[in-house]
Amino acid sequence: MRGLLQLFAAYGGGLLFVLLEAISITLIVQYNQRQGEIASNSMGLFTAYIDNTSDWLTDYLGLKNEVI
């Protein structure tokens, strides 16, 4: 418990900043239609990138099982 308190004492400002940024971005996206559309598009692009990278990595790691 003491270690946890020391962690918050040392990094509390940074953690509070990240928390407040997350809340503000959520409010902006939720209550502003244009920003919501931009965020939705960006999340779609990010998801597609992660999916493509995952497929590439799976294919690459599967090559070691193939016989040349």
mmCIF file of the N, C-alpha and C atoms, coordinates in Angstrom:
data_MODEL
# 
_entry.id   MODEL 
# 
loop_
_atom_site.group_PDB 
_atom_site.id 
_atom_site.type_symbol 
_atom_site.label_atom_id 
_atom_site.label_alt_id 
_atom_site.label_comp_id 
_atom_site.label_asym_id 
_atom_site.label_entity_id 
_atom_site.label_seq_id 
_atom_site.pdbx_PDB_ins_code 
_atom_site.Cartn_x 
_atom_site.Cartn_y 
_atom_site.Cartn_z 
_atom_site.occupancy 
_atom_site.B_iso_or_equiv 
_atom_site.pdbx_formal_charge 
_atom_site.auth_seq_id 
_atom_site.auth_comp_id 
_atom_site.auth_asym_id 
_atom_site.auth_atom_id 
_atom_site.pdbx_PDB_model_num 
ATOM 1   N N  . MET A 1 1  ? 0.830   -1.190  0.000   1.00 0.00 ? 1  MET A N  1 
ATOM 2   C CA . MET A 1 1  ? 0.000   0.000   0.000   1.00 0.00 ? 1  MET A CA 1 
ATOM 3   C C  . MET A 1 1  ? 0.873   1.252   0.000   1.00 0.00 ? 1  MET A C  1 
ATOM 4   N N  . ARG A 1 2  ? 1.972   1.180   0.755   1.00 0.00 ? 2  ARG A N  1 
ATOM 5   C CA . ARG A 1 2  ? 2.857   2.334   0.818   1.00 0.00 ? 2  ARG A CA 1 
ATOM 6   C C  . ARG A 1 2  ? 3.511   2.596   -0.541  1.00 0.00 ? 2  ARG A C  1 
ATOM 7   N N  . GLY A 1 3  ? 3.853   1.503   -1.229  1.00 0.00 ? 3  GLY A N  1 
ATOM 8   C CA . GLY A 1 3  ? 4.441   1.642   -2.562  1.00 0.00 ? 3  GLY A CA 1 
ATOM 9   C C  . GLY A 1 3  ? 3.477   2.283   -3.544  1.00 0.00 ? 3  GLY A C  1 
ATOM 10  N N  . LEU A 1 4  ? 2.205   1.937   -3.425  1.00 0.00 ? 4  LEU A N  1 
ATOM 11  C CA . LEU A 1 4  ? 1.185   2.517   -4.294  1.00 0.00 ? 4  LEU A CA 1 
ATOM 12  C C  . LEU A 1 4  ? 1.042   4.013   -4.032  1.00 0.00 ? 4  LEU A C  1 
ATOM 13  N N  . LEU A 1 5  ? 1.072   4.394   -2.770  1.00 0.00 ? 5  LEU A N  1 
ATOM 14  C CA . LEU A 1 5  ? 0.994   5.817   -2.427  1.00 0.00 ? 5  LEU A CA 1 
ATOM 15  C C  . LEU A 1 5  ? 2.212   6.572   -2.942  1.00 0.00 ? 5  LEU A C  1 
ATOM 16  N N  . GLN A 1 6  ? 3.382   5.948   -2.865  1.00 0.00 ? 6  GLN A N  1 
ATOM 17  C CA . GLN A 1 6  ? 4.590   6.584   -3.383  1.00 0.00 ? 6  GLN A CA 1 
ATOM 18  C C  . GLN A 1 6  ? 4.520   6.734   -4.902  1.00 0.00 ? 6  GLN A C  1 
ATOM 19  N N  . LEU A 1 7  ? 3.931   5.744   -5.560  1.00 0.00 ? 7  LEU A N  1 
ATOM 20  C CA . LEU A 1 7  ? 3.759   5.814   -7.010  1.00 0.00 ? 7  LEU A CA 1 
ATOM 21  C C  . LEU A 1 7  ? 2.864   6.989   -7.382  1.00 0.00 ? 7  LEU A C  1 
ATOM 22  N N  . PHE A 1 8  ? 1.745   7.136   -6.683  1.00 0.00 ? 8  PHE A N  1 
ATOM 23  C CA . PHE A 1 8  ? 0.845   8.257   -6.958  1.00 0.00 ? 8  PHE A CA 1 
ATOM 24  C C  . PHE A 1 8  ? 1.488   9.595   -6.604  1.00 0.00 ? 8  PHE A C  1 
ATOM 25  N N  . ALA A 1 9  ? 2.295   9.613   -5.560  1.00 0.00 ? 9  ALA A N  1 
ATOM 26  C CA . ALA A 1 9  ? 2.966   10.853  -5.194  1.00 0.00 ? 9  ALA A CA 1 
ATOM 27  C C  . ALA A 1 9  ? 3.988   11.251  -6.255  1.00 0.00 ? 9  ALA A C  1 
ATOM 28  N N  . ALA A 1 10 ? 4.669   10.263  -6.814  1.00 0.00 ? 10 ALA A N  1 
ATOM 29  C CA . ALA A 1 10 ? 5.701   10.549  -7.804  1.00 0.00 ? 10 ALA A CA 1 
ATOM 30  C C  . ALA A 1 10 ? 5.112   10.872  -9.176  1.00 0.00 ? 10 ALA A C  1 
ATOM 31  N N  . TYR A 1 11 ? 4.103   10.118  -9.598  1.00 0.00 ? 11 TYR A N  1 
ATOM 32  C CA . TYR A 1 11 ? 3.570   10.253  -10.946 1.00 0.00 ? 11 TYR A CA 1 
ATOM 33  C C  . TYR A 1 11 ? 2.115   10.697  -10.977 1.00 0.00 ? 11 TYR A C  1 
ATOM 34  N N  . GLY A 1 12 ? 1.613   11.209  -9.887  1.00 0.00 ? 12 GLY A N  1 
ATOM 35  C CA . GLY A 1 12 ? 0.206   11.600  -9.806  1.00 0.00 ? 12 GLY A CA 1 
ATOM 36  C C  . GLY A 1 12 ? -0.175  12.673  -10.804 1.00 0.00 ? 12 GLY A C  1 
ATOM 37  N N  . GLY A 1 13 ? 0.699   13.642  -11.004 1.00 0.00 ? 13 GLY A N  1 
ATOM 38  C CA . GLY A 1 13 ? 0.409   14.708  -11.956 1.00 0.00 ? 13 GLY A CA 1 
ATOM 39  C C  . GLY A 1 13 ? 0.278   14.181  -13.372 1.00 0.00 ? 13 GLY A C  1 
ATOM 40  N N  . GLY A 1 14 ? 1.169   13.294  -13.748 1.00 0.00 ? 14 GLY A N  1 
ATOM 41  C CA . GLY A 1 14 ? 1.114   12.706  -15.087 1.00 0.00 ? 14 GLY A CA 1 
ATOM 42  C C  . GLY A 1 14 ? -0.109  11.836  -15.276 1.00 0.00 ? 14 GLY A C  1 
ATOM 43  N N  . LEU A 1 15 ? -0.438  11.050  -14.256 1.00 0.00 ? 15 LEU A N  1 
ATOM 44  C CA . LEU A 1 15 ? -1.621  10.194  -14.339 1.00 0.00 ? 15 LEU A CA 1 
ATOM 45  C C  . LEU A 1 15 ? -2.897  11.024  -14.409 1.00 0.00 ? 15 LEU A C  1 
ATOM 46  N N  . LEU A 1 16 ? -2.950  12.092  -13.632 1.00 0.00 ? 16 LEU A N  1 
ATOM 47  C CA . LEU A 1 16 ? -4.107  12.988  -13.673 1.00 0.00 ? 16 LEU A CA 1 
ATOM 48  C C  . LEU A 1 16 ? -4.234  13.645  -15.047 1.00 0.00 ? 16 LEU A C  1 
ATOM 49  N N  . PHE A 1 17 ? -3.113  14.055  -15.618 1.00 0.00 ? 17 PHE A N  1 
ATOM 50  C CA . PHE A 1 17 ? -3.120  14.658  -16.950 1.00 0.00 ? 17 PHE A CA 1 
ATOM 51  C C  . PHE A 1 17 ? -3.672  13.689  -17.991 1.00 0.00 ? 17 PHE A C  1 
ATOM 52  N N  . VAL A 1 18 ? -3.196  12.441  -17.980 1.00 0.00 ? 18 VAL A N  1 
ATOM 53  C CA . VAL A 1 18 ? -3.669  11.440  -18.940 1.00 0.00 ? 18 VAL A CA 1 
ATOM 54  C C  . VAL A 1 18 ? -5.157  11.178  -18.750 1.00 0.00 ? 18 VAL A C  1 
ATOM 55  N N  . LEU A 1 19 ? -5.610  11.092  -17.514 1.00 0.00 ? 19 LEU A N  1 
ATOM 56  C CA . LEU A 1 19 ? -7.023  10.868  -17.229 1.00 0.00 ? 19 LEU A CA 1 
ATOM 57  C C  . LEU A 1 19 ? -7.881  12.022  -17.749 1.00 0.00 ? 19 LEU A C  1 
ATOM 58  N N  . LEU A 1 20 ? -7.465  13.251  -17.486 1.00 0.00 ? 20 LEU A N  1 
ATOM 59  C CA . LEU A 1 20 ? -8.230  14.409  -17.945 1.00 0.00 ? 20 LEU A CA 1 
ATOM 60  C C  . LEU A 1 20 ? -8.221  14.526  -19.468 1.00 0.00 ? 20 LEU A C  1 
ATOM 61  N N  . GLU A 1 21 ? -7.119  14.182  -20.108 1.00 0.00 ? 21 GLU A N  1 
ATOM 62  C CA . GLU A 1 21 ? -7.064  14.188  -21.570 1.00 0.00 ? 21 GLU A CA 1 
ATOM 63  C C  . GLU A 1 21 ? -8.028  13.165  -22.148 1.00 0.00 ? 21 GLU A C  1 
ATOM 64  N N  . ALA A 1 22 ? -8.074  11.976  -21.573 1.00 0.00 ? 22 ALA A N  1 
ATOM 65  C CA . ALA A 1 22 ? -8.991  10.937  -22.052 1.00 0.00 ? 22 ALA A CA 1 
ATOM 66  C C  . ALA A 1 22 ? -10.441 11.383  -21.900 1.00 0.00 ? 22 ALA A C  1 
ATOM 67  N N  . ILE A 1 23 ? -10.757 12.009  -20.776 1.00 0.00 ? 23 ILE A N  1 
ATOM 68  C CA . ILE A 1 23 ? -12.122 12.501  -20.558 1.00 0.00 ? 23 ILE A CA 1 
ATOM 69  C C  . ILE A 1 23 ? -12.461 13.595  -21.564 1.00 0.00 ? 23 ILE A C  1 
ATOM 70  N N  . SER A 1 24 ? -11.540 14.519  -21.795 1.00 0.00 ? 24 SER A N  1 
ATOM 71  C CA . SER A 1 24 ? -11.829 15.624  -22.716 1.00 0.00 ? 24 SER A CA 1 
ATOM 72  C C  . SER A 1 24 ? -11.978 15.134  -24.152 1.00 0.00 ? 24 SER A C  1 
ATOM 73  N N  . ILE A 1 25 ? -11.148 14.195  -24.584 1.00 0.00 ? 25 ILE A N  1 
ATOM 74  C CA . ILE A 1 25 ? -11.279 13.650  -25.938 1.00 0.00 ? 25 ILE A CA 1 
ATOM 75  C C  . ILE A 1 25 ? -12.601 12.917  -26.083 1.00 0.00 ? 25 ILE A C  1 
ATOM 76  N N  . THR A 1 26 ? -12.985 12.167  -25.058 1.00 0.00 ? 26 THR A N  1 
ATOM 77  C CA . THR A 1 26 ? -14.269 11.464  -25.093 1.00 0.00 ? 26 THR A CA 1 
ATOM 78  C C  . THR A 1 26 ? -15.427 12.446  -25.223 1.00 0.00 ? 26 THR A C  1 
ATOM 79  N N  . LEU A 1 27 ? -15.401 13.518  -24.463 1.00 0.00 ? 27 LEU A N  1 
ATOM 80  C CA . LEU A 1 27 ? -16.476 14.513  -24.534 1.00 0.00 ? 27 LEU A CA 1 
ATOM 81  C C  . LEU A 1 27 ? -16.512 15.218  -25.885 1.00 0.00 ? 27 LEU A C  1 
ATOM 82  N N  . ILE A 1 28 ? -15.351 15.548  -26.426 1.00 0.00 ? 28 ILE A N  1 
ATOM 83  C CA . ILE A 1 28 ? -15.305 16.217  -27.731 1.00 0.00 ? 28 ILE A CA 1 
ATOM 84  C C  . ILE A 1 28 ? -15.877 15.317  -28.810 1.00 0.00 ? 28 ILE A C  1 
ATOM 85  N N  . VAL A 1 29 ? -15.467 14.048  -28.810 1.00 0.00 ? 29 VAL A N  1 
ATOM 86  C CA . VAL A 1 29 ? -15.924 13.111  -29.839 1.00 0.00 ? 29 VAL A CA 1 
ATOM 87  C C  . VAL A 1 29 ? -17.406 12.810  -29.679 1.00 0.00 ? 29 VAL A C  1 
ATOM 88  N N  . GLN A 1 30 ? -17.864 12.724  -28.448 1.00 0.00 ? 30 GLN A N  1 
ATOM 89  C CA . GLN A 1 30 ? -19.254 12.350  -28.196 1.00 0.00 ? 30 GLN A CA 1 
ATOM 90  C C  . GLN A 1 30 ? -20.225 13.482  -28.545 1.00 0.00 ? 30 GLN A C  1 
ATOM 91  N N  . TYR A 1 31 ? -19.860 14.719  -28.283 1.00 0.00 ? 31 TYR A N  1 
ATOM 92  C CA . TYR A 1 31 ? -20.804 15.823  -28.439 1.00 0.00 ? 31 TYR A CA 1 
ATOM 93  C C  . TYR A 1 31 ? -20.526 16.717  -29.647 1.00 0.00 ? 31 TYR A C  1 
ATOM 94  N N  . ASN A 1 32 ? -19.576 16.372  -30.490 1.00 0.00 ? 32 ASN A N  1 
ATOM 95  C CA . ASN A 1 32 ? -19.275 17.146  -31.682 1.00 0.00 ? 32 ASN A CA 1 
ATOM 96  C C  . ASN A 1 32 ? -19.327 16.192  -32.866 1.00 0.00 ? 32 ASN A C  1 
ATOM 97  N N  . GLN A 1 33 ? -20.335 16.345  -33.719 1.00 0.00 ? 33 GLN A N  1 
ATOM 98  C CA . GLN A 1 33 ? -20.576 15.387  -34.804 1.00 0.00 ? 33 GLN A CA 1 
ATOM 99  C C  . GLN A 1 33 ? -19.376 15.289  -35.740 1.00 0.00 ? 33 GLN A C  1 
ATOM 100 N N  . ARG A 1 34 ? -18.818 16.401  -36.143 1.00 0.00 ? 34 ARG A N  1 
ATOM 101 C CA . ARG A 1 34 ? -17.685 16.398  -37.084 1.00 0.00 ? 34 ARG A CA 1 
ATOM 102 C C  . ARG A 1 34 ? -16.489 15.672  -36.481 1.00 0.00 ? 34 ARG A C  1 
ATOM 103 N N  . GLN A 1 35 ? -16.165 15.978  -35.242 1.00 0.00 ? 35 GLN A N  1 
ATOM 104 C CA . GLN A 1 35 ? -15.035 15.315  -34.598 1.00 0.00 ? 35 GLN A CA 1 
ATOM 105 C C  . GLN A 1 35 ? -15.312 13.828  -34.399 1.00 0.00 ? 35 GLN A C  1 
ATOM 106 N N  . GLY A 1 36 ? -16.570 13.481  -34.158 1.00 0.00 ? 36 GLY A N  1 
ATOM 107 C CA . GLY A 1 36 ? -16.941 12.075  -34.028 1.00 0.00 ? 36 GLY A CA 1 
ATOM 108 C C  . GLY A 1 36 ? -16.716 11.314  -35.318 1.00 0.00 ? 36 GLY A C  1 
ATOM 109 N N  . GLU A 1 37 ? -17.062 11.952  -36.453 1.00 0.00 ? 37 GLU A N  1 
ATOM 110 C CA . GLU A 1 37 ? -16.840 11.320  -37.751 1.00 0.00 ? 37 GLU A CA 1 
ATOM 111 C C  . GLU A 1 37 ? -15.352 11.153  -38.030 1.00 0.00 ? 37 GLU A C  1 
ATOM 112 N N  . ILE A 1 38 ? -14.572 12.157  -37.685 1.00 0.00 ? 38 ILE A N  1 
ATOM 113 C CA . ILE A 1 38 ? -13.126 12.077  -37.873 1.00 0.00 ? 38 ILE A CA 1 
ATOM 114 C C  . ILE A 1 38 ? -12.544 10.966  -37.003 1.00 0.00 ? 38 ILE A C  1 
ATOM 115 N N  . ALA A 1 39 ? -12.980 10.883  -35.762 1.00 0.00 ? 39 ALA A N  1 
ATOM 116 C CA . ALA A 1 39 ? -12.485 9.845   -34.860 1.00 0.00 ? 39 ALA A CA 1 
ATOM 117 C C  . ALA A 1 39 ? -12.885 8.461   -35.345 1.00 0.00 ? 39 ALA A C  1 
ATOM 118 N N  . SER A 1 40 ? -14.111 8.328   -35.841 1.00 0.00 ? 40 SER A N  1 
ATOM 119 C CA . SER A 1 40 ? -14.575 7.040   -36.351 1.00 0.00 ? 40 SER A CA 1 
ATOM 120 C C  . SER A 1 40 ? -13.740 6.603   -37.549 1.00 0.00 ? 40 SER A C  1 
ATOM 121 N N  . ASN A 1 41 ? -13.462 7.529   -38.453 1.00 0.00 ? 41 ASN A N  1 
ATOM 122 C CA . ASN A 1 41 ? -12.637 7.217   -39.614 1.00 0.00 ? 41 ASN A CA 1 
ATOM 123 C C  . ASN A 1 41 ? -11.220 6.835   -39.191 1.00 0.00 ? 41 ASN A C  1 
ATOM 124 N N  . SER A 1 42 ? -10.659 7.586   -38.256 1.00 0.00 ? 42 SER A N  1 
ATOM 125 C CA . SER A 1 42 ? -9.307  7.303   -37.790 1.00 0.00 ? 42 SER A CA 1 
ATOM 126 C C  . SER A 1 42 ? -9.223  5.947   -37.108 1.00 0.00 ? 42 SER A C  1 
ATOM 127 N N  . MET A 1 43 ? -10.229 5.615   -36.322 1.00 0.00 ? 43 MET A N  1 
ATOM 128 C CA . MET A 1 43 ? -10.231 4.305   -35.669 1.00 0.00 ? 43 MET A CA 1 
ATOM 129 C C  . MET A 1 43 ? -10.352 3.186   -36.692 1.00 0.00 ? 43 MET A C  1 
ATOM 130 N N  . GLY A 1 44 ? -11.118 3.414   -37.764 1.00 0.00 ? 44 GLY A N  1 
ATOM 131 C CA . GLY A 1 44 ? -11.215 2.424   -38.833 1.00 0.00 ? 44 GLY A CA 1 
ATOM 132 C C  . GLY A 1 44 ? -9.879  2.215   -39.524 1.00 0.00 ? 44 GLY A C  1 
ATOM 133 N N  . LEU A 1 45 ? -9.161  3.307   -39.796 1.00 0.00 ? 45 LEU A N  1 
ATOM 134 C CA . LEU A 1 45 ? -7.840  3.196   -40.408 1.00 0.00 ? 45 LEU A CA 1 
ATOM 135 C C  . LEU A 1 45 ? -6.862  2.478   -39.488 1.00 0.00 ? 45 LEU A C  1 
ATOM 136 N N  . PHE A 1 46 ? -6.908  2.802   -38.207 1.00 0.00 ? 46 PHE A N  1 
ATOM 137 C CA . PHE A 1 46 ? -6.019  2.163   -37.241 1.00 0.00 ? 46 PHE A CA 1 
ATOM 138 C C  . PHE A 1 46 ? -6.317  0.674   -37.131 1.00 0.00 ? 46 PHE A C  1 
ATOM 139 N N  . THR A 1 47 ? -7.596  0.319   -37.101 1.00 0.00 ? 47 THR A N  1 
ATOM 140 C CA . THR A 1 47 ? -7.990  -1.086  -37.022 1.00 0.00 ? 47 THR A CA 1 
ATOM 141 C C  . THR A 1 47 ? -7.542  -1.845  -38.264 1.00 0.00 ? 47 THR A C  1 
ATOM 142 N N  . ALA A 1 48 ? -7.680  -1.230  -39.437 1.00 0.00 ? 48 ALA A N  1 
ATOM 143 C CA . ALA A 1 48 ? -7.231  -1.870  -40.676 1.00 0.00 ? 48 ALA A CA 1 
ATOM 144 C C  . ALA A 1 48 ? -5.722  -2.068  -40.665 1.00 0.00 ? 48 ALA A C  1 
ATOM 145 N N  . TYR A 1 49 ? -4.980  -1.085  -40.152 1.00 0.00 ? 49 TYR A N  1 
ATOM 146 C CA . TYR A 1 49 ? -3.525  -1.210  -40.059 1.00 0.00 ? 49 TYR A CA 1 
ATOM 147 C C  . TYR A 1 49 ? -3.130  -2.362  -39.140 1.00 0.00 ? 49 TYR A C  1 
ATOM 148 N N  . ILE A 1 50 ? -3.771  -2.452  -37.985 1.00 0.00 ? 50 ILE A N  1 
ATOM 149 C CA . ILE A 1 50 ? -3.476  -3.536  -37.046 1.00 0.00 ? 50 ILE A CA 1 
ATOM 150 C C  . ILE A 1 50 ? -3.820  -4.884  -37.665 1.00 0.00 ? 50 ILE A C  1 
ATOM 151 N N  . ASP A 1 51 ? -4.937  -4.968  -38.371 1.00 0.00 ? 51 ASP A N  1 
ATOM 152 C CA . ASP A 1 51 ? -5.351  -6.210  -39.016 1.00 0.00 ? 51 ASP A CA 1 
ATOM 153 C C  . ASP A 1 51 ? -4.347  -6.628  -40.090 1.00 0.00 ? 51 ASP A C  1 
ATOM 154 N N  . ASN A 1 52 ? -3.918  -5.676  -40.922 1.00 0.00 ? 52 ASN A N  1 
ATOM 155 C CA . ASN A 1 52 ? -2.939  -5.990  -41.962 1.00 0.00 ? 52 ASN A CA 1 
ATOM 156 C C  . ASN A 1 52 ? -1.601  -6.410  -41.373 1.00 0.00 ? 52 ASN A C  1 
ATOM 157 N N  . THR A 1 53 ? -1.168  -5.738  -40.328 1.00 0.00 ? 53 THR A N  1 
ATOM 158 C CA . THR A 1 53 ? 0.086   -6.090  -39.675 1.00 0.00 ? 53 THR A CA 1 
ATOM 159 C C  . THR A 1 53 ? 0.002   -7.471  -39.049 1.00 0.00 ? 53 THR A C  1 
ATOM 160 N N  . SER A 1 54 ? -1.121  -7.779  -38.442 1.00 0.00 ? 54 SER A N  1 
ATOM 161 C CA . SER A 1 54 ? -1.320  -9.102  -37.851 1.00 0.00 ? 54 SER A CA 1 
ATOM 162 C C  . SER A 1 54 ? -1.294  -10.190 -38.918 1.00 0.00 ? 54 SER A C  1 
ATOM 163 N N  . ASP A 1 55 ? -1.959  -9.945  -40.049 1.00 0.00 ? 55 ASP A N  1 
ATOM 164 C CA . ASP A 1 55 ? -1.943  -10.914 -41.149 1.00 0.00 ? 55 ASP A CA 1 
ATOM 165 C C  . ASP A 1 55 ? -0.533  -11.114 -41.687 1.00 0.00 ? 55 ASP A C  1 
ATOM 166 N N  . TRP A 1 56 ? 0.206   -10.009 -41.870 1.00 0.00 ? 56 TRP A N  1 
ATOM 167 C CA . TRP A 1 56 ? 1.566   -10.103 -42.372 1.00 0.00 ? 56 TRP A CA 1 
ATOM 168 C C  . TRP A 1 56 ? 2.446   -10.894 -41.407 1.00 0.00 ? 56 TRP A C  1 
ATOM 169 N N  . LEU A 1 57 ? 2.326   -10.616 -40.128 1.00 0.00 ? 57 LEU A N  1 
ATOM 170 C CA . LEU A 1 57 ? 3.138   -11.304 -39.130 1.00 0.00 ? 57 LEU A CA 1 
ATOM 171 C C  . LEU A 1 57 ? 2.801   -12.789 -39.073 1.00 0.00 ? 57 LEU A C  1 
ATOM 172 N N  . THR A 1 58 ? 1.525   -13.116 -39.164 1.00 0.00 ? 58 THR A N  1 
ATOM 173 C CA . THR A 1 58 ? 1.109   -14.520 -39.172 1.00 0.00 ? 58 THR A CA 1 
ATOM 174 C C  . THR A 1 58 ? 1.672   -15.239 -40.392 1.00 0.00 ? 58 THR A C  1 
ATOM 175 N N  . ASP A 1 59 ? 1.601   -14.599 -41.554 1.00 0.00 ? 59 ASP A N  1 
ATOM 176 C CA . ASP A 1 59 ? 2.162   -15.196 -42.767 1.00 0.00 ? 59 ASP A CA 1 
ATOM 177 C C  . ASP A 1 59 ? 3.673   -15.358 -42.653 1.00 0.00 ? 59 ASP A C  1 
ATOM 178 N N  . TYR A 1 60 ? 4.353   -14.350 -42.128 1.00 0.00 ? 60 TYR A N  1 
ATOM 179 C CA . TYR A 1 60 ? 5.804   -14.396 -41.993 1.00 0.00 ? 60 TYR A CA 1 
ATOM 180 C C  . TYR A 1 60 ? 6.230   -15.503 -41.040 1.00 0.00 ? 60 TYR A C  1 
ATOM 181 N N  . LEU A 1 61 ? 5.572   -15.613 -39.910 1.00 0.00 ? 61 LEU A N  1 
ATOM 182 C CA . LEU A 1 61 ? 5.930   -16.647 -38.946 1.00 0.00 ? 61 LEU A CA 1 
ATOM 183 C C  . LEU A 1 61 ? 5.565   -18.032 -39.459 1.00 0.00 ? 61 LEU A C  1 
ATOM 184 N N  . GLY A 1 62 ? 4.591   -18.118 -40.344 1.00 0.00 ? 62 GLY A N  1 
ATOM 185 C CA . GLY A 1 62 ? 4.215   -19.400 -40.922 1.00 0.00 ? 62 GLY A CA 1 
ATOM 186 C C  . GLY A 1 62 ? 5.205   -19.889 -41.962 1.00 0.00 ? 62 GLY A C  1 
ATOM 187 N N  . LEU A 1 63 ? 6.089   -19.012 -42.460 1.00 0.00 ? 63 LEU A N  1 
ATOM 188 C CA . LEU A 1 63 ? 7.062   -19.409 -43.471 1.00 0.00 ? 63 LEU A CA 1 
ATOM 189 C C  . LEU A 1 63 ? 8.080   -20.401 -42.938 1.00 0.00 ? 63 LEU A C  1 
ATOM 190 N N  . LYS A 1 64 ? 8.409   -20.340 -41.665 1.00 0.00 ? 64 LYS A N  1 
ATOM 191 C CA . LYS A 1 64 ? 9.417   -21.248 -41.120 1.00 0.00 ? 64 LYS A CA 1 
ATOM 192 C C  . LYS A 1 64 ? 8.931   -22.689 -41.116 1.00 0.00 ? 64 LYS A C  1 
ATOM 193 N N  . ASN A 1 65 ? 7.636   -22.903 -41.237 1.00 0.00 ? 65 ASN A N  1 
ATOM 194 C CA . ASN A 1 65 ? 7.094   -24.255 -41.262 1.00 0.00 ? 65 ASN A CA 1 
ATOM 195 C C  . ASN A 1 65 ? 7.053   -24.837 -42.671 1.00 0.00 ? 65 ASN A C  1 
ATOM 196 N N  . GLU A 1 66 ? 7.304   -24.015 -43.691 1.00 0.00 ? 66 GLU A N  1 
ATOM 197 C CA . GLU A 1 66 ? 7.261   -24.494 -45.065 1.00 0.00 ? 66 GLU A CA 1 
ATOM 198 C C  . GLU A 1 66 ? 8.592   -25.132 -45.446 1.00 0.00 ? 66 GLU A C  1 
ATOM 199 N N  . VAL A 1 67 ? 8.519   -26.153 -46.282 1.00 0.00 ? 67 VAL A N  1 
ATOM 200 C CA . VAL A 1 67 ? 9.713   -26.831 -46.772 1.00 0.00 ? 67 VAL A CA 1 
ATOM 201 C C  . VAL A 1 67 ? 10.128  -26.170 -48.075 1.00 0.00 ? 67 VAL A C  1 
ATOM 202 N N  . ILE A 1 68 ? 11.406  -25.855 -48.186 1.00 0.00 ? 68 ILE A N  1 
ATOM 203 C CA . ILE A 1 68 ? 11.906  -25.180 -49.393 1.00 0.00 ? 68 ILE A CA 1 
ATOM 204 C C  . ILE A 1 68 ? 12.230  -26.205 -50.454 1.00 0.00 ? 68 ILE A C  1 
# 
